[in-house]
Amino acid sequence: MSNTSCDKCTLPSWEELQGRATCSIPEFLHVTGWSRARYYRWRHKITRVTGYGVDMIPISEVRRIVN
């Protein structure tokens, strides 16, 4: 059986995300410890960058939620 991209993928830590402008939904869930269901319940209250095909969350918003 061949390796899939998920087998090779490791999500960055909070320290690694500090230098970036946005993070993906899976990265956000990993950093905050939220489940996908919790994200979907709160998605209308979280600032997202849309329009590029995939929703991204600004690091400033992640920082607000983590702290």
Backbone atoms as SQL, in Angstrom:
CREATE TABLE atoms (id INTEGER PRIMARY KEY, chain TEXT, resi INTEGER, resn TEXT, atom TEXT, x REAL, y REAL, z REAL);
INSERT INTO atoms VALUES
  (1, 'A', 1, 'MET', 'N', 0.842, -1.175, 0.000),
  (2, 'A', 1, 'MET', 'CA', 0.000, 0.000, 0.000),
  (3, 'A', 1, 'MET', 'C', 0.888, 1.239, 0.000),
  (4, 'A', 2, 'SER', 'N', 0.577, 2.188, -0.832),
  (5, 'A', 2, 'SER', 'CA', 1.410, 3.384, -0.936),
  (6, 'A', 2, 'SER', 'C', 1.028, 4.412, 0.131),
  (7, 'A', 3, 'ASN', 'N', 1.969, 5.273, 0.440),
  (8, 'A', 3, 'ASN', 'CA', 1.715, 6.344, 1.398),
  (9, 'A', 3, 'ASN', 'C', 0.856, 7.410, 0.748),
  (10, 'A', 4, 'THR', 'N', -0.080, 7.931, 1.498),
  (11, 'A', 4, 'THR', 'CA', -0.886, 9.039, 1.004),
  (12, 'A', 4, 'THR', 'C', -0.286, 10.336, 1.506),
  (13, 'A', 5, 'SER', 'N', -0.783, 11.439, 0.988),
  (14, 'A', 5, 'SER', 'CA', -0.255, 12.733, 1.413),
  (15, 'A', 5, 'SER', 'C', -0.558, 12.990, 2.888),
  (16, 'A', 6, 'CYS', 'N', -1.622, 12.405, 3.422),
  (17, 'A', 6, 'CYS', 'CA', -1.966, 12.588, 4.837),
  (18, 'A', 6, 'CYS', 'C', -0.953, 11.900, 5.754),
  (19, 'A', 7, 'ASP', 'N', -0.372, 10.796, 5.286),
  (20, 'A', 7, 'ASP', 'CA', 0.632, 10.108, 6.088),
  (21, 'A', 7, 'ASP', 'C', 1.882, 10.967, 6.269),
  (22, 'A', 8, 'LYS', 'N', 2.212, 11.748, 5.263),
  (23, 'A', 8, 'LYS', 'CA', 3.416, 12.570, 5.289),
  (24, 'A', 8, 'LYS', 'C', 3.174, 13.936, 5.932),
  (25, 'A', 9, 'CYS', 'N', 1.933, 14.333, 6.025),
  (26, 'A', 9, 'CYS', 'CA', 1.590, 15.673, 6.485),
  (27, 'A', 9, 'CYS', 'C', 1.730, 15.807, 7.993),
  (28, 'A', 10, 'THR', 'N', 2.422, 16.847, 8.420),
  (29, 'A', 10, 'THR', 'CA', 2.464, 17.187, 9.836),
  (30, 'A', 10, 'THR', 'C', 1.993, 18.621, 9.969),
  (31, 'A', 11, 'LEU', 'N', 1.145, 18.861, 10.928),
  (32, 'A', 11, 'LEU', 'CA', 0.615, 20.201, 11.117),
  (33, 'A', 11, 'LEU', 'C', 1.589, 21.024, 11.940),
  (34, 'A', 12, 'PRO', 'N', 1.737, 22.300, 11.600),
  (35, 'A', 12, 'PRO', 'CA', 2.692, 23.144, 12.312),
  (36, 'A', 12, 'PRO', 'C', 2.222, 23.485, 13.718),
  (37, 'A', 13, 'SER', 'N', 3.179, 23.793, 14.558),
  (38, 'A', 13, 'SER', 'CA', 2.849, 24.221, 15.919),
  (39, 'A', 13, 'SER', 'C', 2.501, 25.707, 15.893),
  (40, 'A', 14, 'TRP', 'N', 2.033, 26.211, 17.027),
  (41, 'A', 14, 'TRP', 'CA', 1.665, 27.615, 17.140),
  (42, 'A', 14, 'TRP', 'C', 2.876, 28.509, 16.869),
  (43, 'A', 15, 'GLU', 'N', 4.040, 28.132, 17.338),
  (44, 'A', 15, 'GLU', 'CA', 5.249, 28.930, 17.125),
  (45, 'A', 15, 'GLU', 'C', 5.605, 29.008, 15.641),
  (46, 'A', 16, 'GLU', 'N', 5.385, 27.935, 14.907),
  (47, 'A', 16, 'GLU', 'CA', 5.693, 27.918, 13.482),
  (48, 'A', 16, 'GLU', 'C', 4.718, 28.766, 12.673),
  (49, 'A', 17, 'LEU', 'N', 3.517, 28.967, 13.181),
  (50, 'A', 17, 'LEU', 'CA', 2.523, 29.770, 12.463),
  (51, 'A', 17, 'LEU', 'C', 2.708, 31.275, 12.670),
  (52, 'A', 18, 'GLN', 'N', 3.479, 31.689, 13.647),
  (53, 'A', 18, 'GLN', 'CA', 3.600, 33.104, 13.994),
  (54, 'A', 18, 'GLN', 'C', 4.090, 33.974, 12.834),
  (55, 'A', 19, 'GLY', 'N', 4.932, 33.464, 11.964),
  (56, 'A', 19, 'GLY', 'CA', 5.472, 34.257, 10.869),
  (57, 'A', 19, 'GLY', 'C', 4.588, 34.306, 9.638),
  (58, 'A', 20, 'ARG', 'N', 3.466, 33.634, 9.651),
  (59, 'A', 20, 'ARG', 'CA', 2.586, 33.573, 8.491),
  (60, 'A', 20, 'ARG', 'C', 1.419, 34.540, 8.639),
  (61, 'A', 21, 'ALA', 'N', 0.751, 34.826, 7.541),
  (62, 'A', 21, 'ALA', 'CA', -0.396, 35.734, 7.558),
  (63, 'A', 21, 'ALA', 'C', -1.701, 34.999, 7.837),
  (64, 'A', 22, 'THR', 'N', -1.835, 33.779, 7.323),
  (65, 'A', 22, 'THR', 'CA', -3.068, 33.004, 7.507),
  (66, 'A', 22, 'THR', 'C', -2.726, 31.548, 7.780),
  (67, 'A', 23, 'CYS', 'N', -3.740, 30.810, 8.233),
  (68, 'A', 23, 'CYS', 'CA', -3.578, 29.368, 8.391),
  (69, 'A', 23, 'CYS', 'C', -4.837, 28.683, 7.861),
  (70, 'A', 24, 'SER', 'N', -4.698, 27.440, 7.507),
  (71, 'A', 24, 'SER', 'CA', -5.824, 26.678, 6.970),
  (72, 'A', 24, 'SER', 'C', -6.723, 26.207, 8.117),
  (73, 'A', 25, 'ILE', 'N', -7.876, 25.696, 7.765),
  (74, 'A', 25, 'ILE', 'CA', -8.819, 25.197, 8.770),
  (75, 'A', 25, 'ILE', 'C', -8.212, 24.037, 9.567),
  (76, 'A', 26, 'PRO', 'N', -7.588, 23.022, 8.925),
  (77, 'A', 26, 'PRO', 'CA', -6.970, 21.949, 9.725),
  (78, 'A', 26, 'PRO', 'C', -5.875, 22.455, 10.663),
  (79, 'A', 27, 'GLU', 'N', -5.081, 23.437, 10.216),
  (80, 'A', 27, 'GLU', 'CA', -4.053, 24.010, 11.086),
  (81, 'A', 27, 'GLU', 'C', -4.689, 24.744, 12.264),
  (82, 'A', 28, 'PHE', 'N', -5.765, 25.478, 11.997),
  (83, 'A', 28, 'PHE', 'CA', -6.493, 26.178, 13.051),
  (84, 'A', 28, 'PHE', 'C', -7.024, 25.191, 14.088),
  (85, 'A', 29, 'LEU', 'N', -7.615, 24.097, 13.621),
  (86, 'A', 29, 'LEU', 'CA', -8.163, 23.091, 14.534),
  (87, 'A', 29, 'LEU', 'C', -7.066, 22.457, 15.375),
  (88, 'A', 30, 'HIS', 'N', -5.915, 22.217, 14.771),
  (89, 'A', 30, 'HIS', 'CA', -4.794, 21.612, 15.486),
  (90, 'A', 30, 'HIS', 'C', -4.269, 22.549, 16.580),
  (91, 'A', 31, 'VAL', 'N', -4.111, 23.814, 16.252),
  (92, 'A', 31, 'VAL', 'CA', -3.549, 24.778, 17.201),
  (93, 'A', 31, 'VAL', 'C', -4.512, 25.050, 18.352),
  (94, 'A', 32, 'THR', 'N', -5.793, 25.177, 18.051),
  (95, 'A', 32, 'THR', 'CA', -6.768, 25.510, 19.099),
  (96, 'A', 32, 'THR', 'C', -7.267, 24.287, 19.855),
  (97, 'A', 33, 'GLY', 'N', -7.109, 23.101, 19.273),
  (98, 'A', 33, 'GLY', 'CA', -7.622, 21.896, 19.916),
  (99, 'A', 33, 'GLY', 'C', -9.119, 21.714, 19.714),
  (100, 'A', 34, 'TRP', 'N', -9.685, 22.466, 18.794),
  (101, 'A', 34, 'TRP', 'CA', -11.110, 22.366, 18.499),
  (102, 'A', 34, 'TRP', 'C', -11.382, 21.179, 17.587),
  (103, 'A', 35, 'SER', 'N', -12.622, 20.682, 17.648),
  (104, 'A', 35, 'SER', 'CA', -13.074, 19.675, 16.690),
  (105, 'A', 35, 'SER', 'C', -13.668, 20.408, 15.481),
  (106, 'A', 36, 'ARG', 'N', -13.809, 19.683, 14.381),
  (107, 'A', 36, 'ARG', 'CA', -14.399, 20.302, 13.190),
  (108, 'A', 36, 'ARG', 'C', -15.844, 20.732, 13.458),
  (109, 'A', 37, 'ALA', 'N', -16.565, 19.959, 14.264),
  (110, 'A', 37, 'ALA', 'CA', -17.953, 20.316, 14.588),
  (111, 'A', 37, 'ALA', 'C', -18.011, 21.638, 15.346),
  (112, 'A', 38, 'ARG', 'N', -17.090, 21.837, 16.276),
  (113, 'A', 38, 'ARG', 'CA', -17.064, 23.102, 17.031),
  (114, 'A', 38, 'ARG', 'C', -16.741, 24.269, 16.099),
  (115, 'A', 39, 'TYR', 'N', -15.817, 24.068, 15.182),
  (116, 'A', 39, 'TYR', 'CA', -15.499, 25.120, 14.211),
  (117, 'A', 39, 'TYR', 'C', -16.738, 25.488, 13.406),
  (118, 'A', 40, 'TYR', 'N', -17.487, 24.497, 12.923),
  (119, 'A', 40, 'TYR', 'CA', -18.668, 24.790, 12.126),
  (120, 'A', 40, 'TYR', 'C', -19.756, 25.489, 12.933),
  (121, 'A', 41, 'ARG', 'N', -19.838, 25.221, 14.219),
  (122, 'A', 41, 'ARG', 'CA', -20.800, 25.947, 15.057),
  (123, 'A', 41, 'ARG', 'C', -20.416, 27.411, 15.202),
  (124, 'A', 42, 'TRP', 'N', -19.126, 27.704, 15.238),
  (125, 'A', 42, 'TRP', 'CA', -18.634, 29.060, 15.477),
  (126, 'A', 42, 'TRP', 'C', -18.135, 29.761, 14.210),
  (127, 'A', 43, 'ARG', 'N', -18.232, 29.152, 13.052),
  (128, 'A', 43, 'ARG', 'CA', -17.610, 29.699, 11.851),
  (129, 'A', 43, 'ARG', 'C', -18.119, 31.086, 11.463),
  (130, 'A', 44, 'HIS', 'N', -19.340, 31.451, 11.825),
  (131, 'A', 44, 'HIS', 'CA', -19.865, 32.765, 11.472),
  (132, 'A', 44, 'HIS', 'C', -19.313, 33.863, 12.371),
  (133, 'A', 45, 'LYS', 'N', -18.716, 33.494, 13.496),
  (134, 'A', 45, 'LYS', 'CA', -18.122, 34.472, 14.405),
  (135, 'A', 45, 'LYS', 'C', -16.609, 34.576, 14.243),
  (136, 'A', 46, 'ILE', 'N', -16.028, 33.743, 13.394),
  (137, 'A', 46, 'ILE', 'CA', -14.585, 33.732, 13.165),
  (138, 'A', 46, 'ILE', 'C', -14.307, 34.437, 11.838),
  (139, 'A', 47, 'THR', 'N', -13.379, 35.393, 11.862),
  (140, 'A', 47, 'THR', 'CA', -12.995, 36.093, 10.642),
  (141, 'A', 47, 'THR', 'C', -12.259, 35.139, 9.721),
  (142, 'A', 48, 'ARG', 'N', -12.709, 35.080, 8.472),
  (143, 'A', 48, 'ARG', 'CA', -12.095, 34.193, 7.491),
  (144, 'A', 48, 'ARG', 'C', -11.753, 34.982, 6.235),
  (145, 'A', 49, 'VAL', 'N', -10.723, 34.556, 5.545),
  (146, 'A', 49, 'VAL', 'CA', -10.370, 35.102, 4.242),
  (147, 'A', 49, 'VAL', 'C', -10.917, 34.117, 3.229),
  (148, 'A', 50, 'THR', 'N', -11.828, 34.585, 2.391),
  (149, 'A', 50, 'THR', 'CA', -12.441, 33.711, 1.389),
  (150, 'A', 50, 'THR', 'C', -12.122, 34.253, 0.004),
  (151, 'A', 51, 'GLY', 'N', -12.453, 33.496, -0.995),
  (152, 'A', 51, 'GLY', 'CA', -12.288, 33.953, -2.356),
  (153, 'A', 51, 'GLY', 'C', -11.106, 33.341, -3.078),
  (154, 'A', 52, 'TYR', 'N', -10.323, 32.525, -2.412),
  (155, 'A', 52, 'TYR', 'CA', -9.188, 31.871, -3.048),
  (156, 'A', 52, 'TYR', 'C', -9.408, 30.371, -3.185),
  (157, 'A', 53, 'GLY', 'N', -10.643, 29.934, -3.057),
  (158, 'A', 53, 'GLY', 'CA', -10.957, 28.521, -3.207),
  (159, 'A', 53, 'GLY', 'C', -11.019, 27.771, -1.894),
  (160, 'A', 54, 'VAL', 'N', -10.206, 28.190, -0.918),
  (161, 'A', 54, 'VAL', 'CA', -10.162, 27.540, 0.388),
  (162, 'A', 54, 'VAL', 'C', -10.223, 28.637, 1.443),
  (163, 'A', 55, 'ASP', 'N', -11.089, 28.478, 2.429),
  (164, 'A', 55, 'ASP', 'CA', -11.144, 29.454, 3.515),
  (165, 'A', 55, 'ASP', 'C', -9.857, 29.398, 4.327),
  (166, 'A', 56, 'MET', 'N', -9.342, 30.568, 4.667),
  (167, 'A', 56, 'MET', 'CA', -8.151, 30.677, 5.500),
  (168, 'A', 56, 'MET', 'C', -8.496, 31.600, 6.668),
  (169, 'A', 57, 'ILE', 'N', -7.828, 31.394, 7.784),
  (170, 'A', 57, 'ILE', 'CA', -8.082, 32.197, 8.978),
  (171, 'A', 57, 'ILE', 'C', -6.841, 33.034, 9.261),
  (172, 'A', 58, 'PRO', 'N', -7.002, 34.370, 9.399),
  (173, 'A', 58, 'PRO', 'CA', -5.856, 35.216, 9.701),
  (174, 'A', 58, 'PRO', 'C', -5.220, 34.838, 11.041),
  (175, 'A', 59, 'ILE', 'N', -3.904, 34.961, 11.121),
  (176, 'A', 59, 'ILE', 'CA', -3.193, 34.630, 12.356),
  (177, 'A', 59, 'ILE', 'C', -3.652, 35.530, 13.500),
  (178, 'A', 60, 'SER', 'N', -4.022, 36.767, 13.211),
  (179, 'A', 60, 'SER', 'CA', -4.512, 37.657, 14.266),
  (180, 'A', 60, 'SER', 'C', -5.788, 37.106, 14.896),
  (181, 'A', 61, 'GLU', 'N', -6.634, 36.473, 14.097),
  (182, 'A', 61, 'GLU', 'CA', -7.864, 35.864, 14.610),
  (183, 'A', 61, 'GLU', 'C', -7.535, 34.613, 15.445),
  (184, 'A', 62, 'VAL', 'N', -6.576, 33.822, 14.979),
  (185, 'A', 62, 'VAL', 'CA', -6.157, 32.645, 15.736),
  (186, 'A', 62, 'VAL', 'C', -5.578, 33.089, 17.081),
  (187, 'A', 63, 'ARG', 'N', -4.766, 34.142, 17.054),
  (188, 'A', 63, 'ARG', 'CA', -4.171, 34.658, 18.285),
  (189, 'A', 63, 'ARG', 'C', -5.254, 35.107, 19.277),
  (190, 'A', 64, 'ARG', 'N', -6.308, 35.767, 18.747),
  (191, 'A', 64, 'ARG', 'CA', -7.422, 36.222, 19.590),
  (192, 'A', 64, 'ARG', 'C', -8.128, 35.038, 20.252),
  (193, 'A', 65, 'ILE', 'N', -8.321, 33.972, 19.520),
  (194, 'A', 65, 'ILE', 'CA', -9.029, 32.803, 20.045),
  (195, 'A', 65, 'ILE', 'C', -8.159, 32.020, 21.015),
  (196, 'A', 66, 'VAL', 'N', -6.873, 31.870, 20.699),
  (197, 'A', 66, 'VAL', 'CA', -5.977, 31.104, 21.568),
  (198, 'A', 66, 'VAL', 'C', -5.784, 31.816, 22.906),
  (199, 'A', 67, 'ASN', 'N', -5.664, 33.135, 22.867),
  (200, 'A', 67, 'ASN', 'CA', -5.448, 33.893, 24.109),
  (201, 'A', 67, 'ASN', 'C', -6.770, 34.227, 24.685);
